[in-house]
Amino acid sequence: MLHFSKKPGDKMRKIMPFILLSLLFLASCNPNSVIKEKLNQHKEVALMIKENVPEEFIPQDIKIVSVGDSLTQGVGDTTKRGGYVPYLEALLEKDKSINDALFDNFGIRGNRSDQLLKKLASSEVREAVKEADYVIVTIGGNDVMKVVRENFSNLNLKVFSAQRRIYEDNLHGALTAVRNENPNSKIILVGLYNPFFKWFADVREINVIIEEWNHASKNVLMEYPNTYFVEIADLFYDEGEEILHTDYFHPNDHGYELIANRIFDKINIEILEKPSAVPVTAENKENGN
């Protein structure tokens, strides 16, 4: 009887499927493979979560340009840190959506609206405005004071009305200048208050004049997008001398703190669109609160 020996290749072909099945079985039982697979799944999920996190949940740095008169410079502020600015900075940085509030302060004591226009035209301020998320303006108080000084012996509504129209034109120019440099910035104009009650307690028309100027400011702002008015006149009606510096014209430290609170409320409620801690009534809504 003849015996034919099997080729080595025939044995390998029979053994190979068994080896492959064994390797697959061992791999499925390997805890390291299971762990690696789970880790990869977690990584994929984590990446998906990071990619889908809305931008508003990530704290952002914001840049703020403060420009205007002595209220921006901080005259009457005993800390010499810039009036309302340090109080507003602290409030903003407590907000979870804000990482760091960076301020450029260009306030100059005595500046009127015509001088504000010149300041906004300077290269330094223009470059700052280009990068600003917010531009906060305090202006108009020295325009009113100019009328008082020039007509001290004959104060009447007519002379204030003439100067107010000049102020309105200058405010238009200021808003246009900011918009030309930065179409997307939020512009906040802080309203006027009556600091003259100590000097002119018997001149009731001063309150009317301040109201008219603030009303004119609001009308100008309505012509420009992303502009906001902050009412502060009532603070001085309510608090009186308690929030005035010793010159009875500028705010003291507490006065600046209250102004900062009003600006922050405006940013927090209307711009960042968060609910107010204090219910908004028809009365304080009309006042710009």
CYANA upper distance limits for C-alpha pairs under 8 A (distance plus 0.5 A):
  6 LYS  CA     10 ASP  CA      7.19
  6 LYS  CA     11 LYS  CA      8.24
  7 LYS  CA     11 LYS  CA      7.66
  8 PRO  CA     12 MET  CA      7.02
  9 GLY  CA     13 ARG  CA      6.71
 10 ASP  CA     14 LYS  CA      7.06
 11 LYS  CA     15 ILE  CA      6.73
 12 MET  CA     16 MET  CA      6.40
 13 ARG  CA     17 PRO  CA      7.94
 14 LYS  CA     18 PHE  CA      8.03
 15 ILE  CA     19 ILE  CA      6.88
 16 MET  CA     20 LEU  CA      6.69
 17 PRO  CA     21 LEU  CA      6.67
 18 PHE  CA     22 SER  CA      6.65
 19 ILE  CA     23 LEU  CA      6.71
 20 LEU  CA     24 LEU  CA      6.75
 21 LEU  CA     25 PHE  CA      6.68
 22 SER  CA     26 LEU  CA      6.67
 23 LEU  CA     27 ALA  CA      6.56
 24 LEU  CA     28 SER  CA      6.71
 25 PHE  CA     29 CYS  CA      6.89
 26 LEU  CA     30 ASN  CA      6.62
 27 ALA  CA     33 SER  CA      7.49
 28 SER  CA     33 SER  CA      7.98
 28 SER  CA     34 VAL  CA      8.28
 30 ASN  CA     34 VAL  CA      7.26
 31 PRO  CA     35 ILE  CA      6.65
 32 ASN  CA     36 LYS  CA      6.58
 33 SER  CA     37 GLU  CA      6.62
 34 VAL  CA     38 LYS  CA      6.76
 35 ILE  CA     39 LEU  CA      6.60
 36 LYS  CA     40 ASN  CA      6.64
 37 GLU  CA     41 GLN  CA      6.77
 38 LYS  CA     42 HIS  CA      6.71
 39 LEU  CA     43 LYS  CA      6.64
 40 ASN  CA     44 GLU  CA      6.73
 41 GLN  CA     45 VAL  CA      6.77
 42 HIS  CA     46 ALA  CA      6.51
 43 LYS  CA     47 LEU  CA      6.57
 44 GLU  CA     48 MET  CA      6.73
 45 VAL  CA     49 ILE  CA      6.74
 46 ALA  CA     50 LYS  CA      6.72
 47 LEU  CA     51 GLU  CA      6.62
 48 MET  CA     52 ASN  CA      6.68
 49 ILE  CA     53 VAL  CA      6.70
 53 VAL  CA     57 PHE  CA      7.46
 54 PRO  CA     58 ILE  CA      8.00
 56 GLU  CA     97 SER  CA      7.00
 57 PHE  CA     97 SER  CA      6.92
 58 ILE  CA     97 SER  CA      6.98
 59 PRO  CA     96 LYS  CA      6.86
 59 PRO  CA     97 SER  CA      4.90
 59 PRO  CA     98 ILE  CA      5.17
 59 PRO  CA     99 ASN  CA      5.38
 60 GLN  CA     97 SER  CA      6.82
 60 GLN  CA     98 ILE  CA      5.36
 60 GLN  CA     99 ASN  CA      5.56
 60 GLN  CA    100 ASP  CA      7.51
 61 ASP  CA     98 ILE  CA      6.49
 61 ASP  CA     99 ASN  CA      5.62
 61 ASP  CA    100 ASP  CA      5.14
 61 ASP  CA    101 ALA  CA      6.48
 61 ASP  CA    102 LEU  CA      7.95
 62 ILE  CA     98 ILE  CA      7.63
 62 ILE  CA     99 ASN  CA      8.30
 62 ILE  CA    100 ASP  CA      6.84
 62 ILE  CA    101 ALA  CA      5.57
 62 ILE  CA    102 LEU  CA      6.65
 62 ILE  CA    132 ALA  CA      8.10
 62 ILE  CA    133 ASP  CA      6.57
 62 ILE  CA    134 TYR  CA      8.49
 63 LYS  CA    101 ALA  CA      6.56
 63 LYS  CA    102 LEU  CA      5.31
 63 LYS  CA    103 PHE  CA      6.58
 63 LYS  CA    104 ASP  CA      8.45
 63 LYS  CA    131 GLU  CA      7.46
 63 LYS  CA    132 ALA  CA      5.39
 63 LYS  CA    133 ASP  CA      5.81
 63 LYS  CA    134 TYR  CA      7.10
 64 ILE  CA    101 ALA  CA      7.66
 64 ILE  CA    102 LEU  CA      6.49
 64 ILE  CA    103 PHE  CA      5.31
 64 ILE  CA    104 ASP  CA      6.81
 64 ILE  CA    132 ALA  CA      5.88
 64 ILE  CA    133 ASP  CA      6.47
 64 ILE  CA    134 TYR  CA      5.28
 64 ILE  CA    135 VAL  CA      6.30
 64 ILE  CA    136 ILE  CA      7.85
 65 VAL  CA    103 PHE  CA      6.33
 65 VAL  CA    104 ASP  CA      5.35
 65 VAL  CA    105 ASN  CA      6.67
 65 VAL  CA    106 PHE  CA      8.02
 65 VAL  CA    128 ALA  CA      7.28
 65 VAL  CA    129 VAL  CA      6.93
 65 VAL  CA    132 ALA  CA      6.68
 65 VAL  CA    134 TYR  CA      6.80
 65 VAL  CA    135 VAL  CA      5.25
 65 VAL  CA    136 ILE  CA      6.72
 66 SER  CA     72 THR  CA      6.94
 66 SER  CA    103 PHE  CA      7.56
 66 SER  CA    104 ASP  CA      6.57
 66 SER  CA    105 ASN  CA      5.31
 66 SER  CA    106 PHE  CA      6.41
 66 SER  CA    107 GLY  CA      7.25
 66 SER  CA    135 VAL  CA      6.40
 66 SER  CA    136 ILE  CA      5.30
 66 SER  CA    137 VAL  CA      6.58
 67 VAL  CA     72 THR  CA      6.79
 67 VAL  CA    105 ASN  CA      6.73
 67 VAL  CA    106 PHE  CA      5.20
 67 VAL  CA    107 GLY  CA      5.38
 67 VAL  CA    108 ILE  CA      8.46
 67 VAL  CA    116 LEU  CA      8.36
 67 VAL  CA    135 VAL  CA      7.93
 67 VAL  CA    136 ILE  CA      6.81
 67 VAL  CA    137 VAL  CA      5.66
 67 VAL  CA    138 THR  CA      7.20
 68 GLY  CA     72 THR  CA      6.37
 68 GLY  CA     73 GLN  CA      8.29
 68 GLY  CA    106 PHE  CA      7.28
 68 GLY  CA    107 GLY  CA      5.23
 68 GLY  CA    108 ILE  CA      6.82
 68 GLY  CA    111 ASN  CA      7.09
 68 GLY  CA    116 LEU  CA      6.69
 68 GLY  CA    137 VAL  CA      5.94
 68 GLY  CA    138 THR  CA      5.30
 68 GLY  CA    139 ILE  CA      5.88
 69 ASP  CA     73 GLN  CA      6.97
 69 ASP  CA    107 GLY  CA      5.62
 69 ASP  CA    108 ILE  CA      5.38
 69 ASP  CA    109 ARG  CA      5.54
 69 ASP  CA    110 GLY  CA      6.33
 69 ASP  CA    111 ASN  CA      5.32
 69 ASP  CA    112 ARG  CA      7.59
 69 ASP  CA    138 THR  CA      6.43
 69 ASP  CA    139 ILE  CA      6.26
 69 ASP  CA    142 ASN  CA      8.35
 70 SER  CA     74 GLY  CA      6.17
 70 SER  CA     75 VAL  CA      5.92
 70 SER  CA    107 GLY  CA      6.68
 70 SER  CA    108 ILE  CA      6.13
 70 SER  CA    109 ARG  CA      4.47
 70 SER  CA    110 GLY  CA      6.69
 70 SER  CA    111 ASN  CA      7.85
 70 SER  CA    250 HIS  CA      8.41
 71 LEU  CA     75 VAL  CA      6.91
 71 LEU  CA     83 GLY  CA      6.88
 71 LEU  CA     84 TYR  CA      8.13
 71 LEU  CA    107 GLY  CA      7.85
 71 LEU  CA    109 ARG  CA      8.26
 71 LEU  CA    138 THR  CA      6.88
 71 LEU  CA    250 HIS  CA      7.84
 71 LEU  CA    251 PRO  CA      8.32
 72 THR  CA     82 GLY  CA      7.05
 72 THR  CA     83 GLY  CA      6.68
 72 THR  CA     84 TYR  CA      7.64
 72 THR  CA     85 VAL  CA      8.05
 72 THR  CA    105 ASN  CA      7.57
 72 THR  CA    106 PHE  CA      7.85
 72 THR  CA    107 GLY  CA      5.09
 72 THR  CA    108 ILE  CA      7.79
 72 THR  CA    137 VAL  CA      8.24
 72 THR  CA    138 THR  CA      6.87
 73 GLN  CA     82 GLY  CA      5.82
 73 GLN  CA     83 GLY  CA      6.83
 73 GLN  CA    105 ASN  CA      7.62
 73 GLN  CA    106 PHE  CA      7.59
 73 GLN  CA    107 GLY  CA      4.71
 73 GLN  CA    108 ILE  CA      6.13
 73 GLN  CA    109 ARG  CA      6.89
 74 GLY  CA     80 LYS  CA      7.46
 74 GLY  CA     81 ARG  CA      7.75
 74 GLY  CA     82 GLY  CA      4.92
 74 GLY  CA     83 GLY  CA      4.06
 74 GLY  CA     84 TYR  CA      7.51
 74 GLY  CA    107 GLY  CA      8.36
 75 VAL  CA     82 GLY  CA      8.37
 75 VAL  CA     83 GLY  CA      7.32
 75 VAL  CA    109 ARG  CA      7.73
 75 VAL  CA    250 HIS  CA      7.00
 75 VAL  CA    251 PRO  CA      8.21
 76 GLY  CA     83 GLY  CA      8.06
 76 GLY  CA    245 HIS  CA      5.88
 76 GLY  CA    246 THR  CA      8.31
 76 GLY  CA    250 HIS  CA      6.23
 76 GLY  CA    251 PRO  CA      6.40
 76 GLY  CA    252 ASN  CA      5.67
 76 GLY  CA    253 ASP  CA      7.63
 77 ASP  CA     81 ARG  CA      7.80
 77 ASP  CA     82 GLY  CA      7.56
 77 ASP  CA     83 GLY  CA      5.91
 77 ASP  CA    251 PRO  CA      7.98
 77 ASP  CA    252 ASN  CA      6.17
 77 ASP  CA    253 ASP  CA      5.72
 77 ASP  CA    256 TYR  CA      8.06
 78 THR  CA    252 ASN  CA      8.06
 78 THR  CA    253 ASP  CA      7.15
 79 THR  CA    253 ASP  CA      8.39
 81 ARG  CA     85 VAL  CA      7.98
 81 ARG  CA     86 PRO  CA      7.05
 82 GLY  CA     86 PRO  CA      7.20
 82 GLY  CA    105 ASN  CA      8.11
 83 GLY  CA    253 ASP  CA      7.80
 83 GLY  CA    256 TYR  CA      6.07
 84 TYR  CA     88 LEU  CA      6.64
 84 TYR  CA    256 TYR  CA      5.10
 84 TYR  CA    257 GLU  CA      6.36
 84 TYR  CA    259 ILE  CA      6.85
 84 TYR  CA    260 ALA  CA      5.55
 85 VAL  CA     89 GLU  CA      6.50
 85 VAL  CA    103 PHE  CA      8.25
 85 VAL  CA    260 ALA  CA      7.59
 86 PRO  CA     90 ALA  CA      6.72
 87 TYR  CA     91 LEU  CA      6.89
 87 TYR  CA    256 TYR  CA      8.24
 87 TYR  CA    257 GLU  CA      6.30
 87 TYR  CA    260 ALA  CA      6.33
 87 TYR  CA    261 ASN  CA      8.28
 88 LEU  CA     92 LEU  CA      6.64
 88 LEU  CA    257 GLU  CA      8.37
 88 LEU  CA    260 ALA  CA      5.41
 88 LEU  CA    261 ASN  CA      7.41
 88 LEU  CA    263 ILE  CA      7.95
 88 LEU  CA    264 PHE  CA      6.89
 89 GLU  CA     93 GLU  CA      6.68
 89 GLU  CA    101 ALA  CA      6.44
 89 GLU  CA    102 LEU  CA      8.40
 89 GLU  CA    103 PHE  CA      8.47
 90 ALA  CA     94 LYS  CA      6.89
 91 LEU  CA     95 ASP  CA      7.43
 91 LEU  CA    261 ASN  CA      8.40
 91 LEU  CA    264 PHE  CA      7.47
 92 LEU  CA     98 ILE  CA      7.10
 92 LEU  CA    101 ALA  CA      7.14
 92 LEU  CA    264 PHE  CA      7.65
 93 GLU  CA     98 ILE  CA      6.22
 93 GLU  CA     99 ASN  CA      6.59
 93 GLU  CA    100 ASP  CA      6.36
 93 GLU  CA    101 ALA  CA      6.80
 94 LYS  CA     98 ILE  CA      8.02
 95 ASP  CA     99 ASN  CA      8.47
104 ASP  CA    128 ALA  CA      7.83
106 PHE  CA    125 VAL  CA      8.10
110 GLY  CA    142 ASN  CA      6.59
111 ASN  CA    115 GLN  CA      6.17
111 ASN  CA    116 LEU  CA      6.97
111 ASN  CA    139 ILE  CA      7.98
111 ASN  CA    142 ASN  CA      7.01
112 ARG  CA    116 LEU  CA      6.75
112 ARG  CA    139 ILE  CA      7.01
112 ARG  CA    140 GLY  CA      6.72
112 ARG  CA    141 GLY  CA      7.99
112 ARG  CA    142 ASN  CA      5.74
112 ARG  CA    143 ASP  CA      5.91
113 SER  CA    117 LEU  CA      7.04
113 SER  CA    139 ILE  CA      6.62
113 SER  CA    140 GLY  CA      6.66
113 SER  CA    143 ASP  CA      7.36
113 SER  CA    167 TYR  CA      6.64
113 SER  CA    170 ASN  CA      6.24
113 SER  CA    171 LEU  CA      7.24
114 ASP  CA    118 LYS  CA      7.40
114 ASP  CA    167 TYR  CA      8.27
114 ASP  CA    170 ASN  CA      6.44
115 GLN  CA    119 LYS  CA      6.81
116 LEU  CA    120 LEU  CA      6.66
116 LEU  CA    139 ILE  CA      8.30
116 LEU  CA    174 ALA  CA      7.68
117 LEU  CA    121 ALA  CA      6.88
117 LEU  CA    170 ASN  CA      7.50
117 LEU  CA    173 GLY  CA      7.34
117 LEU  CA    174 ALA  CA      6.10
117 LEU  CA    177 ALA  CA      8.43
118 LYS  CA    122 SER  CA      7.21
119 LYS  CA    125 VAL  CA      7.50
120 LEU  CA    125 VAL  CA      6.24
120 LEU  CA    126 ARG  CA      6.76
120 LEU  CA    174 ALA  CA      7.65
120 LEU  CA    177 ALA  CA      7.39
120 LEU  CA    178 VAL  CA      8.06
121 ALA  CA    125 VAL  CA      7.67
121 ALA  CA    126 ARG  CA      6.99
121 ALA  CA    177 ALA  CA      8.06
122 SER  CA    126 ARG  CA      6.66
123 SER  CA    127 GLU  CA      6.58
124 GLU  CA    128 ALA  CA      6.95
125 VAL  CA    129 VAL  CA      6.55
126 ARG  CA    130 LYS  CA      6.78
126 ARG  CA    178 VAL  CA      8.45
126 ARG  CA    181 GLU  CA      7.14
127 GLU  CA    131 GLU  CA      7.48
128 ALA  CA    132 ALA  CA      6.81
129 VAL  CA    135 VAL  CA      7.65
129 VAL  CA    178 VAL  CA      7.30
129 VAL  CA    181 GLU  CA      7.02
129 VAL  CA    182 ASN  CA      7.03
130 LYS  CA    181 GLU  CA      5.84
130 LYS  CA    182 ASN  CA      5.57
131 GLU  CA    182 ASN  CA      8.07
132 ALA  CA    182 ASN  CA      8.18
132 ALA  CA    185 SER  CA      6.67
133 ASP  CA    184 ASN  CA      8.01
133 ASP  CA    185 SER  CA      5.30
133 ASP  CA    186 LYS  CA      6.69
134 TYR  CA    185 SER  CA      5.85
134 TYR  CA    186 LYS  CA      5.18
134 TYR  CA    187 ILE  CA      6.32
134 TYR  CA    188 ILE  CA      7.83
135 VAL  CA    185 SER  CA      7.35
135 VAL  CA    186 LYS  CA      6.71
135 VAL  CA    187 ILE  CA      5.31
135 VAL  CA    188 ILE  CA      6.66
136 ILE  CA    187 ILE  CA      6.44
136 ILE  CA    188 ILE  CA      5.19
136 ILE  CA    189 LEU  CA      6.46
136 ILE  CA    190 VAL  CA      7.92
137 VAL  CA    187 ILE  CA      8.08
137 VAL  CA    188 ILE  CA      6.63
137 VAL  CA    189 LEU  CA      5.34
137 VAL  CA    190 VAL  CA      6.67
138 THR  CA    189 LEU  CA      6.65
138 THR  CA    190 VAL  CA      5.78
138 THR  CA    191 GLY  CA      7.75
139 ILE  CA    189 LEU  CA      8.48
139 ILE  CA    190 VAL  CA      8.15
139 ILE  CA    191 GLY  CA      8.49
139 ILE  CA    192 LEU  CA      8.37
140 GLY  CA    144 VAL  CA      6.93
140 GLY  CA    167 TYR  CA      7.57
140 GLY  CA    192 LEU  CA      7.36
141 GLY  CA    145 MET  CA      6.74
141 GLY  CA    192 LEU  CA      6.77
141 GLY  CA    193 TYR  CA      8.41
142 ASN  CA    146 LYS  CA      6.45
143 ASP  CA    147 VAL  CA      7.31
143 ASP  CA    163 GLN  CA      7.74
143 ASP  CA    164 ARG  CA      8.45
143 ASP  CA    167 TYR  CA      7.62
144 VAL  CA    148 VAL  CA      7.06
144 VAL  CA    160 PHE  CA      7.70
144 VAL  CA    163 GLN  CA      8.17
145 MET  CA    149 ARG  CA      6.70
146 LYS  CA    150 GLU  CA      6.66
147 VAL  CA    151 ASN  CA      6.37
147 VAL  CA    152 PHE  CA      8.35
147 VAL  CA    159 VAL  CA      7.48
147 VAL  CA    160 PHE  CA      6.89
147 VAL  CA    163 GLN  CA      7.70
148 VAL  CA    152 PHE  CA      5.72
148 VAL  CA    155 LEU  CA      7.35
151 ASN  CA    155 LEU  CA      6.01
151 ASN  CA    159 VAL  CA      8.41
155 LEU  CA    159 VAL  CA      7.76
156 ASN  CA    160 PHE  CA      7.45
157 LEU  CA    161 SER  CA      6.67
157 LEU  CA    205 GLU  CA      7.94
157 LEU  CA    209 ILE  CA      7.68
158 LYS  CA    162 ALA  CA      6.98
159 VAL  CA    163 GLN  CA      7.09
160 PHE  CA    164 ARG  CA      6.56
160 PHE  CA    209 ILE  CA      7.72
161 SER  CA    165 ARG  CA      6.97
162 ALA  CA    166 ILE  CA      7.40
163 GLN  CA    167 TYR  CA      6.77
164 ARG  CA    168 GLU  CA      6.66
164 ARG  CA    213 TRP  CA      7.09
165 ARG  CA    169 ASP  CA      6.89
166 ILE  CA    170 ASN  CA      6.80
167 TYR  CA    171 LEU  CA      6.56
168 GLU  CA    172 HIS  CA      6.73
168 GLU  CA    216 ALA  CA      7.52
168 GLU  CA    217 SER  CA      7.50
168 GLU  CA    220 VAL  CA      7.59
169 ASP  CA    173 GLY  CA      6.86
170 ASN  CA    174 ALA  CA      6.66
171 LEU  CA    175 LEU  CA      6.68
171 LEU  CA    217 SER  CA      8.27
171 LEU  CA    220 VAL  CA      7.97
172 HIS  CA    176 THR  CA      6.62
172 HIS  CA    220 VAL  CA      7.20
173 GLY  CA    177 ALA  CA      6.60
174 ALA  CA    178 VAL  CA      6.88
175 LEU  CA    179 ARG  CA      6.66
175 LEU  CA    224 TYR  CA      8.17
176 THR  CA    180 ASN  CA      6.54
177 ALA  CA    181 GLU  CA      7.05
178 VAL  CA    182 ASN  CA      6.51
178 VAL  CA    183 PRO  CA      8.12
179 ARG  CA    183 PRO  CA      5.18
179 ARG  CA    184 ASN  CA      8.13
179 ARG  CA    185 SER  CA      8.21
184 ASN  CA    226 ASN  CA      8.19
185 SER  CA    226 ASN  CA      7.77
186 LYS  CA    226 ASN  CA      5.63
186 LYS  CA    227 THR  CA      6.43
186 LYS  CA    228 TYR  CA      8.24
187 ILE  CA    226 ASN  CA      6.83
187 ILE  CA    227 THR  CA      5.16
187 ILE  CA    228 TYR  CA      6.70
188 ILE  CA    227 THR  CA      6.32
188 ILE  CA    228 TYR  CA      5.23
188 ILE  CA    229 PHE  CA      6.36
188 ILE  CA    230 VAL  CA      7.62
189 LEU  CA    227 THR  CA      8.16
189 LEU  CA    228 TYR  CA      6.69
189 LEU  CA    229 PHE  CA      5.50
189 LEU  CA    230 VAL  CA      6.71
190 VAL  CA    229 PHE  CA      6.51
190 VAL  CA    230 VAL  CA      5.28
190 VAL  CA    231 GLU  CA      7.04
190 VAL  CA    232 ILE  CA      7.80
190 VAL  CA    263 ILE  CA      8.27
191 GLY  CA    214 ASN  CA      6.43
191 GLY  CA    217 SER  CA      8.34
191 GLY  CA    229 PHE  CA      7.21
191 GLY  CA    230 VAL  CA      6.21
191 GLY  CA    231 GLU  CA      5.70
191 GLY  CA    232 ILE  CA      6.52
191 GLY  CA    233 ALA  CA      7.62
192 LEU  CA    210 ILE  CA      6.94
192 LEU  CA    213 TRP  CA      8.16
192 LEU  CA    214 ASN  CA      6.87
192 LEU  CA    231 GLU  CA      8.13
192 LEU  CA    232 ILE  CA      7.32
192 LEU  CA    233 ALA  CA      6.63
193 TYR  CA    210 ILE  CA      7.03
193 TYR  CA    232 ILE  CA      6.79
193 TYR  CA    233 ALA  CA      4.60
193 TYR  CA    234 ASP  CA      8.12
193 TYR  CA    236 PHE  CA      7.23
194 ASN  CA    206 ILE  CA      7.61
194 ASN  CA    207 ASN  CA      6.93
194 ASN  CA    210 ILE  CA      6.97
194 ASN  CA    233 ALA  CA      7.12
194 ASN  CA    236 PHE  CA      7.64
194 ASN  CA    237 TYR  CA      8.48
195 PRO  CA    236 PHE  CA      8.20
195 PRO  CA    248 TYR  CA      7.26
195 PRO  CA    249 PHE  CA      5.58
195 PRO  CA    250 HIS  CA      7.90
196 PHE  CA    200 PHE  CA      6.07
196 PHE  CA    201 ALA  CA      7.80
196 PHE  CA    206 ILE  CA      8.10
196 PHE  CA    248 TYR  CA      8.36
196 PHE  CA    249 PHE  CA      7.58
197 PHE  CA    201 ALA  CA      5.05
198 LYS  CA    248 TYR  CA      7.34
204 ARG  CA    208 VAL  CA      7.86
205 GLU  CA    209 ILE  CA      6.66
206 ILE  CA    210 ILE  CA      6.77
207 ASN  CA    211 GLU  CA      6.74
208 VAL  CA    212 GLU  CA      6.68
209 ILE  CA    213 TRP  CA      6.73
210 ILE  CA    214 ASN  CA      6.67
211 GLU  CA    215 HIS  CA      6.57
212 GLU  CA    216 ALA  CA      6.63
213 TRP  CA    217 SER  CA      6.73
214 ASN  CA    218 LYS  CA      6.83
215 HIS  CA    219 ASN  CA      6.88
216 ALA  CA    220 VAL  CA      6.88
217 SER  CA    221 LEU  CA      6.76
218 LYS  CA    222 MET  CA      6.80
218 LYS  CA    229 PHE  CA      7.03
219 ASN  CA    223 GLU  CA      7.71
220 VAL  CA    224 TYR  CA      8.08
221 LEU  CA    225 PRO  CA      8.41
221 LEU  CA    227 THR  CA      6.42
221 LEU  CA    228 TYR  CA      7.59
221 LEU  CA    229 PHE  CA      8.15
222 MET  CA    227 THR  CA      7.95
228 TYR  CA    266 LYS  CA      8.26
229 PHE  CA    288 GLY  CA      6.90
230 VAL  CA    262 ARG  CA      7.19
230 VAL  CA    263 ILE  CA      6.78
230 VAL  CA    266 LYS  CA      7.38
230 VAL  CA    288 GLY  CA      6.25
230 VAL  CA    289 ASN  CA      7.29
231 GLU  CA    262 ARG  CA      8.10
231 GLU  CA    287 ASN  CA      6.47
231 GLU  CA    288 GLY  CA      5.80
231 GLU  CA    289 ASN  CA      7.00
232 ILE  CA    236 PHE  CA      7.78
232 ILE  CA    259 ILE  CA      7.18
232 ILE  CA    262 ARG  CA      7.85
233 ALA  CA    237 TYR  CA      7.07
234 ASP  CA    238 ASP  CA      6.56
235 LEU  CA    239 GLU  CA      6.44
235 LEU  CA    240 GLY  CA      8.36
235 LEU  CA    258 LEU  CA      8.26
236 PHE  CA    240 GLY  CA      5.51
236 PHE  CA    241 GLU  CA      8.23
236 PHE  CA    243 ILE  CA      7.65
239 GLU  CA    243 ILE  CA      6.73
240 GLY  CA    244 LEU  CA      7.80
241 GLU  CA    245 HIS  CA      8.49
241 GLU  CA    248 TYR  CA      7.68
243 ILE  CA    251 PRO  CA      6.15
243 ILE  CA    252 ASN  CA      5.94
243 ILE  CA    253 ASP  CA      8.00
243 ILE  CA    254 HIS  CA      6.28
243 ILE  CA    255 GLY  CA      4.99
244 LEU  CA    248 TYR  CA      5.95
244 LEU  CA    249 PHE  CA      6.96
244 LEU  CA    250 HIS  CA      6.24
244 LEU  CA    251 PRO  CA      4.80
244 LEU  CA    252 ASN  CA      5.45
244 LEU  CA    255 GLY  CA      7.07
245 HIS  CA    249 PHE  CA      7.19
245 HIS  CA    250 HIS  CA      5.97
245 HIS  CA    251 PRO  CA      5.69
245 HIS  CA    252 ASN  CA      4.82
245 HIS  CA    253 ASP  CA      8.45
246 THR  CA    252 ASN  CA      8.38
251 PRO  CA    255 GLY  CA      5.29
251 PRO  CA    256 TYR  CA      6.46
252 ASN  CA    256 TYR  CA      6.79
253 ASP  CA    257 GLU  CA      6.78
254 HIS  CA    258 LEU  CA      6.78
255 GLY  CA    259 ILE  CA      6.82
256 TYR  CA    260 ALA  CA      6.64
257 GLU  CA    261 ASN  CA      6.78
258 LEU  CA    262 ARG  CA      6.91
259 ILE  CA    263 ILE  CA      6.85
260 ALA  CA    264 PHE  CA      6.55
261 ASN  CA    265 ASP  CA      6.59
262 ARG  CA    266 LYS  CA      6.83
262 ARG  CA    289 ASN  CA      7.55
263 ILE  CA    267 ILE  CA      6.86
264 PHE  CA    268 ASN  CA      6.35
265 ASP  CA    269 ILE  CA      6.29
265 ASP  CA    270 GLU  CA      8.46
265 ASP  CA    276 SER  CA      8.09
265 ASP  CA    289 ASN  CA      7.83
266 LYS  CA    270 GLU  CA      6.11
266 LYS  CA    271 ILE  CA      7.44
266 LYS  CA    289 ASN  CA      7.26
267 ILE  CA    271 ILE  CA      5.33
267 ILE  CA    272 LEU  CA      6.52
267 ILE  CA    273 GLU  CA      8.49
268 ASN  CA    272 LEU  CA      5.51
268 ASN  CA    273 GLU  CA      6.73
268 ASN  CA    274 LYS  CA      6.25
268 ASN  CA    275 PRO  CA      8.40
268 ASN  CA    276 SER  CA      8.25
269 ILE  CA    273 GLU  CA      5.29
269 ILE  CA    274 LYS  CA      5.29
269 ILE  CA    275 PRO  CA      6.35
269 ILE  CA    276 SER  CA      6.38
270 GLU  CA    274 LYS  CA      7.77
276 SER  CA    280 VAL  CA      7.68
280 VAL  CA    284 ASN  CA      6.98
280 VAL  CA    285 LYS  CA      6.74
280 VAL  CA    289 ASN  CA      8.23
281 THR  CA    285 LYS  CA      6.47
282 ALA  CA    286 GLU  CA      6.70
283 GLU  CA    287 ASN  CA      7.04
284 ASN  CA    288 GLY  CA      6.89
284 ASN  CA    289 ASN  CA      5.73
285 LYS  CA    289 ASN  CA      5.79
